[in-house]
Amino acid sequence: MVDILADPVNAFILRCRLEELLAGAITLAEFDEWLTGGAWDNADIDPDAAEMAAHVGLLIDEYSSGAWTWAELKDRLGRRPAR
């Protein structure tokens, strides 16, 4: 697991946490708590990480409202955005 407290929040850390979620190492509740928690209340957040976090947060919100099944959410979270 990634030591999220020792490292500044960046896109790499976010991808690592996503991989942990997709592998079943952490629950969606744990991931969502980290994503929406204090780690993101920092002005030093990498702009790529902030954009990725907003996208991931939107997907989780859509899943929570019933728009996606768990399998569909995992599929969408596992896709890498084209850059």
Backbone as JSON Lines, residues from 0, in Angstrom:
{"i":0,"aa":"M","n":[0.83,-1.18,0.0],"ca":[0.0,0.0,0.0],"c":[0.88,1.25,0.0]}
{"i":1,"aa":"V","n":[0.36,2.3,-0.54],"ca":[1.07,3.57,-0.62],"c":[0.9,4.31,0.7]}
{"i":2,"aa":"D","n":[1.99,4.89,1.19],"ca":[1.93,5.71,2.4],"c":[1.46,7.09,1.99]}
{"i":3,"aa":"I","n":[0.14,7.3,2.03],"ca":[-0.41,8.55,1.52],"c":[-0.13,9.73,2.42]}
{"i":4,"aa":"L","n":[0.25,9.48,3.68],"ca":[0.52,10.59,4.57],"c":[1.92,11.14,4.38]}
{"i":5,"aa":"A","n":[2.84,10.31,3.9],"ca":[4.23,10.74,3.76],"c":[4.5,11.44,2.44]}
{"i":6,"aa":"D","n":[3.67,11.23,1.44],"ca":[3.91,11.78,0.11],"c":[2.89,12.87,-0.21]}
{"i":7,"aa":"P","n":[3.33,13.91,-0.96],"ca":[2.35,14.9,-1.4],"c":[1.37,14.26,-2.38]}
{"i":8,"aa":"V","n":[0.18,14.79,-2.42],"ca":[-0.84,14.24,-3.31],"c":[-0.47,14.59,-4.74]}
{"i":9,"aa":"N","n":[-0.39,13.57,-5.58],"ca":[-0.12,13.77,-7.0],"c":[-0.84,12.68,-7.79]}
{"i":10,"aa":"A","n":[-0.78,12.76,-9.1],"ca":[-1.5,11.82,-9.94],"c":[-1.02,10.39,-9.73]}
{"i":11,"aa":"F","n":[0.28,10.2,-9.47],"ca":[0.8,8.86,-9.22],"c":[0.17,8.24,-7.98]}
{"i":12,"aa":"I","n":[0.1,9.02,-6.89],"ca":[-0.5,8.52,-5.65],"c":[-1.98,8.18,-5.88]}
{"i":13,"aa":"L","n":[-2.67,9.03,-6.6],"ca":[-4.08,8.76,-6.89],"c":[-4.23,7.47,-7.69]}
{"i":14,"aa":"R","n":[-3.38,7.27,-8.71],"ca":[-3.44,6.03,-9.5],"c":[-3.14,4.82,-8.63]}
{"i":15,"aa":"C","n":[-2.2,4.95,-7.71],"ca":[-1.88,3.84,-6.8],"c":[-3.09,3.49,-5.93]}
{"i":16,"aa":"R","n":[-3.73,4.51,-5.41],"ca":[-4.93,4.26,-4.58],"c":[-6.04,3.63,-5.42]}
{"i":17,"aa":"L","n":[-6.19,4.08,-6.66],"ca":[-7.19,3.46,-7.55],"c":[-6.87,2.0,-7.79]}
{"i":18,"aa":"E","n":[-5.6,1.69,-8.01],"ca":[-5.2,0.3,-8.21],"c":[-5.5,-0.54,-6.98]}
{"i":19,"aa":"E","n":[-5.29,0.02,-5.8],"ca":[-5.63,-0.7,-4.56],"c":[-7.13,-0.97,-4.5]}
{"i":20,"aa":"L","n":[-7.93,0.01,-4.88],"ca":[-9.38,-0.16,-4.9],"c":[-9.78,-1.25,-5.88]}
{"i":21,"aa":"L","n":[-9.26,-1.17,-7.09],"ca":[-9.63,-2.13,-8.13],"c":[-9.16,-3.54,-7.8]}
{"i":22,"aa":"A","n":[-8.07,-3.66,-7.05],"ca":[-7.55,-4.97,-6.66],"c":[-8.25,-5.52,-5.42]}
{"i":23,"aa":"G","n":[-9.09,-4.71,-4.8],"ca":[-9.79,-5.15,-3.6],"c":[-9.0,-4.98,-2.31]}
{"i":24,"aa":"A","n":[-7.87,-4.27,-2.37],"ca":[-7.04,-4.06,-1.19],"c":[-7.67,-3.05,-0.23]}
{"i":25,"aa":"I","n":[-8.49,-2.15,-0.76],"ca":[-9.24,-1.2,0.05],"c":[-10.67,-1.18,-0.46]}
{"i":26,"aa":"T","n":[-11.59,-0.75,0.38],"ca":[-12.99,-0.67,-0.01],"c":[-13.28,0.66,-0.69]}
{"i":27,"aa":"L","n":[-14.42,0.72,-1.35],"ca":[-14.82,1.98,-1.97],"c":[-15.0,3.05,-0.89]}
{"i":28,"aa":"A","n":[-15.54,2.68,0.25],"ca":[-15.73,3.64,1.34],"c":[-14.38,4.2,1.81]}
{"i":29,"aa":"E","n":[-13.37,3.32,1.93],"ca":[-12.04,3.79,2.33],"c":[-11.44,4.71,1.28]}
{"i":30,"aa":"F","n":[-11.58,4.33,0.02],"ca":[-11.06,5.16,-1.06],"c":[-11.77,6.51,-1.09]}
{"i":31,"aa":"D","n":[-13.09,6.49,-1.01],"ca":[-13.86,7.72,-1.08],"c":[-13.55,8.63,0.11]}
{"i":32,"aa":"E","n":[-13.35,8.05,1.28],"ca":[-12.99,8.85,2.46],"c":[-11.64,9.53,2.23]}
{"i":33,"aa":"W","n":[-10.68,8.79,1.67],"ca":[-9.38,9.39,1.37],"c":[-9.52,10.47,0.29]}
{"i":34,"aa":"L","n":[-10.29,10.16,-0.75],"ca":[-10.44,11.09,-1.87],"c":[-11.08,12.4,-1.43]}
{"i":35,"aa":"T","n":[-12.09,12.31,-0.6],"ca":[-12.83,13.51,-0.19],"c":[-12.35,14.07,1.14]}
{"i":36,"aa":"G","n":[-11.37,13.41,1.75],"ca":[-10.88,13.81,3.07],"c":[-9.83,14.89,3.02]}
{"i":37,"aa":"G","n":[-9.13,15.0,4.1],"ca":[-8.15,16.06,4.29],"c":[-7.01,16.07,3.32]}
{"i":38,"aa":"A","n":[-6.71,14.95,2.68],"ca":[-5.59,14.91,1.72],"c":[-5.79,15.92,0.6]}
{"i":39,"aa":"W","n":[-7.03,16.26,0.31],"ca":[-7.31,17.15,-0.81],"c":[-7.52,18.59,-0.36]}
{"i":40,"aa":"D","n":[-7.43,18.85,0.94],"ca":[-7.57,20.21,1.46],"c":[-6.21,20.91,1.51]}
{"i":41,"aa":"N","n":[-5.45,20.77,0.44],"ca":[-4.07,21.27,0.42],"c":[-3.84,22.01,-0.89]}
{"i":42,"aa":"A","n":[-3.29,23.2,-0.8],"ca":[-3.06,24.01,-2.0],"c":[-1.94,23.46,-2.87]}
{"i":43,"aa":"D","n":[-1.16,22.52,-2.35],"ca":[-0.02,21.97,-3.08],"c":[-0.37,20.78,-3.96]}
{"i":44,"aa":"I","n":[-1.64,20.55,-4.2],"ca":[-2.05,19.4,-5.0],"c":[-1.65,19.61,-6.45]}
{"i":45,"aa":"D","n":[-1.08,18.57,-7.03],"ca":[-0.7,18.56,-8.44],"c":[-1.94,18.8,-9.29]}
{"i":46,"aa":"P","n":[-1.89,19.72,-10.27],"ca":[-3.07,20.0,-11.11],"c":[-3.62,18.75,-11.83]}
{"i":47,"aa":"D","n":[-2.73,17.86,-12.28],"ca":[-3.2,16.62,-12.92],"c":[-3.97,15.77,-11.93]}
{"i":48,"aa":"A","n":[-3.49,15.72,-10.69],"ca":[-4.18,14.94,-9.65],"c":[-5.54,15.55,-9.34]}
{"i":49,"aa":"A","n":[-5.61,16.88,-9.29],"ca":[-6.89,17.54,-9.01],"c":[-7.91,17.24,-10.1]}
{"i":50,"aa":"E","n":[-7.46,17.28,-11.36],"ca":[-8.37,16.98,-12.47],"c":[-8.81,15.51,-12.42]}
{"i":51,"aa":"M","n":[-7.86,14.62,-12.16],"ca":[-8.19,13.2,-12.08],"c":[-9.14,12.94,-10.91]}
{"i":52,"aa":"A","n":[-8.88,13.57,-9.78],"ca":[-9.74,13.39,-8.6],"c":[-11.16,13.85,-8.87]}
{"i":53,"aa":"A","n":[-11.3,14.95,-9.58],"ca":[-12.64,15.44,-9.92],"c":[-13.38,14.43,-10.79]}
{"i":54,"aa":"H","n":[-12.68,13.85,-11.76],"ca":[-13.29,12.86,-12.65],"c":[-13.68,11.6,-11.87]}
{"i":55,"aa":"V","n":[-12.78,11.12,-11.03],"ca":[-13.04,9.93,-10.23],"c":[-14.2,10.19,-9.27]}
{"i":56,"aa":"G","n":[-14.19,11.35,-8.63],"ca":[-15.27,11.7,-7.72],"c":[-16.62,11.72,-8.42]}
{"i":57,"aa":"L","n":[-16.65,12.24,-9.64],"ca":[-17.89,12.25,-10.42],"c":[-18.36,10.82,-10.7]}
{"i":58,"aa":"L","n":[-17.45,9.94,-11.1],"ca":[-17.83,8.55,-11.35],"c":[-18.39,7.88,-10.1]}
{"i":59,"aa":"I","n":[-17.76,8.14,-8.96],"ca":[-18.25,7.56,-7.71],"c":[-19.62,8.11,-7.36]}
{"i":60,"aa":"D","n":[-19.84,9.41,-7.57],"ca":[-21.15,10.01,-7.33],"c":[-22.21,9.37,-8.23]}
{"i":61,"aa":"E","n":[-21.86,9.17,-9.49],"ca":[-22.8,8.54,-10.43],"c":[-23.11,7.11,-9.99]}
{"i":62,"aa":"Y","n":[-22.1,6.37,-9.55],"ca":[-22.31,5.01,-9.05],"c":[-23.24,5.04,-7.84]}
{"i":63,"aa":"S","n":[-22.99,5.97,-6.93],"ca":[-23.79,6.08,-5.71],"c":[-25.24,6.4,-6.0]}
{"i":64,"aa":"S","n":[-25.49,7.1,-7.1],"ca":[-26.87,7.44,-7.46],"c":[-27.54,6.36,-8.31]}
{"i":65,"aa":"G","n":[-26.81,5.28,-8.6],"ca":[-27.4,4.17,-9.33],"c":[-27.15,4.18,-10.83]}
{"i":66,"aa":"A","n":[-26.33,5.1,-11.3],"ca":[-26.09,5.18,-12.74],"c":[-25.23,4.03,-13.25]}
{"i":67,"aa":"W","n":[-24.35,3.49,-12.39],"ca":[-23.45,2.41,-12.78],"c":[-23.58,1.25,-11.8]}
{"i":68,"aa":"T","n":[-23.33,0.05,-12.29],"ca":[-23.15,-1.08,-11.4],"c":[-21.71,-1.03,-10.88]}
{"i":69,"aa":"W","n":[-21.4,-1.87,-9.88],"ca":[-20.03,-1.92,-9.37],"c":[-19.07,-2.32,-10.49]}
{"i":70,"aa":"A","n":[-19.45,-3.3,-11.3],"ca":[-18.59,-3.74,-12.41],"c":[-18.36,-2.61,-13.4]}
{"i":71,"aa":"E","n":[-19.4,-1.85,-13.7],"ca":[-19.26,-0.72,-14.63],"c":[-18.36,0.37,-14.04]}
{"i":72,"aa":"L","n":[-18.53,0.64,-12.75],"ca":[-17.68,1.64,-12.1],"c":[-16.22,1.2,-12.15]}
{"i":73,"aa":"K","n":[-15.95,-0.05,-11.8],"ca":[-14.59,-0.55,-11.83],"c":[-14.0,-0.45,-13.24]}
{"i":74,"aa":"D","n":[-14.81,-0.76,-14.24],"ca":[-14.34,-0.65,-15.62],"c":[-13.97,0.79,-15.95]}
{"i":75,"aa":"R","n":[-14.81,1.72,-15.59],"ca":[-14.56,3.13,-15.87],"c":[-13.35,3.66,-15.09]}
{"i":76,"aa":"L","n":[-13.22,3.23,-13.84],"ca":[-12.09,3.67,-13.03],"c":[-10.78,3.08,-13.54]}
{"i":77,"aa":"G","n":[-10.85,1.92,-14.14],"ca":[-9.65,1.26,-14.64],"c":[-9.15,1.81,-15.96]}
{"i":78,"aa":"R","n":[-9.97,2.57,-16.65],"ca":[-9.55,3.16,-17.92],"c":[-8.62,4.33,-17.66]}
{"i":79,"aa":"R","n":[-7.59,4.42,-18.48],"ca":[-6.66,5.55,-18.38],"c":[-7.11,6.62,-19.35]}
{"i":80,"aa":"P","n":[-7.32,7.83,-18.88],"ca":[-7.71,8.9,-19.81],"c":[-6.6,9.14,-20.84]}
{"i":81,"aa":"A","n":[-7.01,9.38,-22.08],"ca":[-6.04,9.7,-23.14],"c":[-5.46,11.07,-22.89]}
{"i":82,"aa":"R","n":[-4.16,11.21,-23.09],"ca":[-3.49,12.51,-22.92],"c":[-2.62,12.76,-24.09]}
